[in-house]
Amino acid sequence: MIPVDAPAPWTAPTRLSPGCETARLRLRFWQVEDATDMLRAIDVDRASFLPWLLWVRSDNRTVEECVAAIERMRDKRERTEPPADDFVIGIFDRQSGLPVGGTGLHRINHAAHVAEIGYWVRPDRRRQGLCAEAVRGLISWAFRTQNAGGWGLRRIHIRCAGSNVSSQSVPRRMGLREEARLVADRWTEGVGWDDTLVWGVCAEEWPSRAEG
Ligand SMILES: CC(C)(COP(=O)(O)OP(=O)(O)OC[C@H]1O[C@@H](n2cnc3c(N)ncnc32)[C@H](O)[C@@H]1OP(=O)(O)O)[C@@H](O)C(=O)NCCC(=O)NCCS
């Protein structure tokens, strides 16, 4: 029988979890103390983030700007009115403790219990499977119940520019479902009008897709 009442909107865990671990990585919120290492990670090759992440031009260019960015992230996730819908998460090397990149649960649709995942990896650690490992860990964490230290979300999606080949490889490699190609949906510098590709996965199908 189809349930009559829609479930209550998703709300963030009352006590945000300290993080989660994968084989090589630790995922946790950025702290102000990470600002210097965050800057170094991006400065390895700032231009390599373009044209995908335009914030590298205007933000995170000095330690002070990294501190300000980390404080903005904290303010956003601790906001209660309107309810927080953006949880930026750092990716750290478990051995060295240094930042490997960034990810997060973004643009949360509370009514649908859905979040979008974005990501970046520092230029000197790319092509080592770290992004896929981090995102796999984040999806498992996102689907875990809040009682078990997770986020209790129901569906995750990832959106990439049609011309961003390295970004698309991540969900494709992880076995997510390619669900849509939104034609000429965005402007990409140096490319022009560009498609958006959408991948999705729901909680109940994740264990088998993650194993695949
Ligand atoms: C996209 C990005 C996060 C990928 O990070 P990464 O750690 O190198 O990715 P992984 O090593 O986990 O690679 C996952 C898959 O993508 C493939 N891949 C990674 N970079 C690639 C590239 N430049 N070209 C083609 N395939 C690539 C890998 O080969 C791997 O597939 P495989 O296991 O079958 O070999 C990284 O290139 C980056 O930070 N780019 C700039 C920011 C950006 O574009 N973010 C995404 C915005 S939507």
The ligand as a Gaussian input file, in Angstrom:
#p B3LYP/6-31G(d) Opt

LIG

0 1
 C       37.849000      15.853000     -10.539000
 C       38.897000      15.513000      -9.469000
 C       38.315000      15.783000      -8.098000
 C       39.253000      14.017000      -9.596000
 O       40.066000      13.677000      -8.486000
 P       41.022000      12.398000      -8.505000
 O       41.417000      12.126000      -7.093000
 O       42.084000      12.607000      -9.504000
 O       40.048000      11.268000      -9.024000
 P       40.319000       9.733000      -8.841000
 O       41.804000       9.481000      -8.816000
 O       39.502000       9.212000      -7.708000
 O       39.783000       9.190000     -10.199000
 C       38.522000       8.553000     -10.337000
 C       38.438000       8.087000     -11.744000
 O       38.546000       9.196000     -12.609000
 C       39.622000       9.019000     -13.513000
 N       40.226000      10.322000     -13.733000
 C       40.716000      11.145000     -12.788000
 N       41.241000      12.235000     -13.392000
 C       41.047000      12.069000     -14.719000
 C       41.396000      12.835000     -15.865000
 N       42.043000      14.010000     -15.751000
 N       41.054000      12.360000     -17.073000
 C       40.405000      11.181000     -17.205000
 N       40.067000      10.406000     -16.153000
 C       40.397000      10.842000     -14.945000
 C       40.558000       8.085000     -12.843000
 O       41.365000       7.436000     -13.792000
 C       39.609000       7.183000     -12.115000
 O       39.097000       6.197000     -12.966000
 P       39.801000       4.762000     -12.969000
 O       39.795000       4.312000     -11.538000
 O       38.927000       3.982000     -13.838000
 O       41.188000       4.980000     -13.489000
 C       40.189000      16.344000      -9.656000
 O       40.661000      16.169000     -10.961000
 C       39.985000      17.832000      -9.389000
 O       40.072000      18.278000      -8.248000
 N       39.711000      18.613000     -10.452000
 C       39.505000      20.058000     -10.328000
 C       38.228000      20.409000      -9.592000
 C       36.981000      19.801000     -10.230000
 O       36.863000      19.703000     -11.444000
 N       36.047000      19.374000      -9.362000
 C       34.794000      18.796000      -9.804000
 C       33.793000      19.852000     -10.078000
 S       32.212000      19.104000     -10.489000

